[in-house]
Amino acid sequence: MKSSPLIIALGGMIAMAATIGIGRFVYTPILPYMADALALTKGEAGLIPAANFLGYLIGSLMGATVVMRGDRRR
């Protein structure tokens, strides 16, 4: 049985949303404990989520361009 591309894309979007949601909302409450354990200042601790969000931004920009290898839109 062959699944339609729309069903596969929808499943992928739901999986990504769940993964990112869990990662963001589980990560946030443990950040103060991580900062205390590593003796980080508030500024240094702020760089951790900033780098995390930068990773989201870079990934989404790469996904929106045709520079990725194996892109079917070329």
Buried (B, 14 or more C-beta within 10 A) or exposed (E): EEEEEEEEEEEEEEEEEEEEEEEEEEEEEEBEEEBEEEEBEEEEBEEBEEEEEEEEEEEEEEEEEEEEEEEEEE
